[in-house]
Each structure stands twice: as C-alpha cells, then as structure tokens.
Amino acid sequence: MNFTLTLSSFSIFLNEQFVAKGTYEKQADFARLVNKFGEVDAIKIRAREDREKKRAAHTEALEAAVAGEVKIDIGEAIVHDRPVDGVEWWDKPFLKDGKTYADVPLDDRVLEDDKVGALWERVLNTDKITKYVEHPYLDDPPMEAPPPPPPAVKLTKKEQKKLRHQRRVAREQEKQEMIRQGVLEPPKPKVKISNMMRVLTEEAVLDPTVIEKKVKEEMEERQQAHDDRNLSRKLTPAERREKKIRKLLRDNTSEAGEVFTHVYRVENMRNVKNKFKIDVNAQENHLTGIGIITDTFTIVIVEGTNKGLKRYEKLMMRRMDWKLTNEDYTDEEIERAENNKCTLVWKGSGPQRKMKRFHFETLRTEAAARKYLETDFNCANYFDAAQSAVSVDDDEDEDKGEENGGGDAMEIS
C-alpha cells in the first residue's frame, strides 16, 4: 500500500488542533461535582482547587529558588523587618514604665525571699495581677439546626389504660423476681382483724388478745405510712397556685399559638359592683383586654385562652346580675337598669394579643371610642360589631310598634 503525502495535505496536518492532556479528565471530574453538589457549588470547589494548586506551585518554586536548585526570576523580595521591642504588647500592662524583659530575671538564680519580693515590686505592676483567670466564651460553631423530632403519638383513653396496666404488671414482676433472688426482703403480710383468724390460726387461738393488739398496731403503722406518703406529695400553697395557673393557661386549643377573643356589649355599666367583677375576673383568668364606657353602651373586649374565656363567658352571660342598682340611682337610671343586659356579639381568634392588660376607659361618644380602638389597637371592627348589635331599647320599640299595628307608638287621650 502506497501513501502519497503532498504539500497541501501536510499543511492541513500541521494546522490541526490537538486536545491537551487531562482535558477530558477535568471535564469528567467537573461533571461529577455538578451531580453531587450542584453547579454553583461545583464552580466554587473547582476555583478553590485551582487556587490551591497555584499556591502550591508557587511555594515549590520559591523553595527551589532558595535552595539554588532552580534559577527563576521571582522578582525582588521586599521584607520589612519589624523592630524587635524589649517587651511584647501583651506584657506591657504588667511591667512598669520603661521596664523590659532584660529587667526581669529569667535564669535560675536563687535569691533570698526579701530580695525576690523587692525585685518583683520594682519591675511589675502588682495591682494588675489578680487571682482571676479569664475563660473565653465557648460558642457553638455555625451549623444547620437539627431536624425536628417526630410528633408524639396521641393515644386514646383505652390505649392509655392498657399501657398503664402493662407498666404496673411489668413493675410487679420485676419486684417479685428481685424478692426470689434475695435482693429485696419479702413484704410483711397485711393482716387485718377480718382475716386474723385465717392467717394466724394457731397464734390467734393461743393468745387472741395479744395477736389482736399486734394486728391493730400494724394496721395503724400502715395507715400512718399511707398518710405520710400523701403528706409528702401534698403541694404547698404556692405550688397549688402555680398549678392552677398552669392548668388555666395550658389549653389544647391554644398550643398552636392562637389567641381567642370575645366581644361583649353591655347596655349600662353604671353599677360599680358589676364593673369590679368584670375587672377582677379578667385578671384571675389571665385575660387581657379593655372595657370602653360610652354614653350609649359599654363594649368589653377580652382575649386569652379558650378555657379562660369559657369561664368568663359564664360570668358575663349567666352569673352576673345586670339589673343591680345603686342607692343614688335616679328613677330614669333605675328604669334603664331593669332593661339592662349583656350580649356576646363576636367570637374569634388571632395570632397574638393586641393588649397587655385589662382596664377600663371612659369615652363619651361612640366616635371617640371607635377612633381609640382603631388608633391604639387596630381593632375598630370589634366596635362595629358591638355597635350594630340590637339593644334592649330597640327590641322594646319594635314590640310596641307591633302591638300598635306596626306603626309608631301613639298616646291616646
């Protein structure tokens, strides 16, 4: 087979571009990084590797040049020598002015006690030296938060009862096993007057008076031990108060962070006893809110847990006597108090509380009350709901109109 190489074909052969060694290996490595870390992180990793390779090559070149193995032009090395001080900056506060390391004896010379003390006083600032050691604060390294634990499984009442029974059986079996092994002493038989003759047959027959006395003493000891255990578990008044508050604030419906709100409308808040009960019960149930008294009606806004609001609703709608009067009431106020009532106009929930505590405010006009709620608490919709609720006087006017044929009430002479 003959091969003919012309000038033109040789020139084409010379102009061909050959792939550099390791090109495809780099591309494959980069593809693997992209698949594992993503394109953005892969680019950062590749750039960091290139920088490390360049730095390593530069370091090797410098070491070779210093050793005289390679003669390369690395430029003029400019090194600024730091002047050597007689003392480092961290030791200056402990040395007196003008003193250096040369003034401090660093060798193993043995001096007398008085000479050593005098030497340290001349060189060191002893008031700067204390017995305390500064320990730096150990901060956790930045890292991602651990994944949340799996939610607890909610068991039914039947399952909880079964689980408690299984735990009691396992605990009793373990106790019996330890008694059989001799680790624990077997408990004394619980003899009572009713089973004394059956348990202690021979002894009871020989001397029943002594046995009966002994059985009664054992019964009293068991009862006393029972009372002592109950007394040790009994809560102190402070613990009982804390438990009561915890049970009041612990609400399954409020665990998600919701805050429940009730809005009441009271036609007349002239009676001071009712006003006091509203304020005190809101504080006892750990409710926040406000009561705004106007010339036409009173709006009471309370917010808190669902359990506390249920108790407060019973107070407002069932327990409270809204027809109470004071001694200084006029005839018109007494007539208005007889028609007084409380209306629950709105229920709802929100992400957080709007008010910090419960208190009363007195504003004469409805417009001023609405503006106050809108400006300070951003809850003018509560006042609109209370204002649009039907009052007692409106119901009576409608009843009178129906009795007179649906028209206005007329006076017949």
Secondary structure, DSSP 8 states (H G I E B T S, - for coil): ------HHHHHHHHH-----TTHHHHHHHHHHHHHHH-HHHHHHHHHHHHHHHHHHHHHHHHHHHHHTS----------------SS-TTTGGGB-TT--GGGS--S-----HHHHHHHHHHHB-GGG--S-------------------------HHHHHHHHHHHHHHHHHHHHHHHHTTSS--------TTTHHHHSHHHHHH-HHHHHHHHHHHHHHHHHHHHHHHHHH---HHHHHHHHHHHHH--GGGTTS-EEEEEEEES----HHHHHHHHHHHHHTT-EEEEEE-SS-EEEEEEE-HHHHHHHHHIIIII--TT---TT--HHHHHHHHT--EEEEEEEEESS-S-SSEEEEE-SSHHHHHHHHHHHTS-HHHHHHHHHS--HHHHHHHHHHHHTTTS------
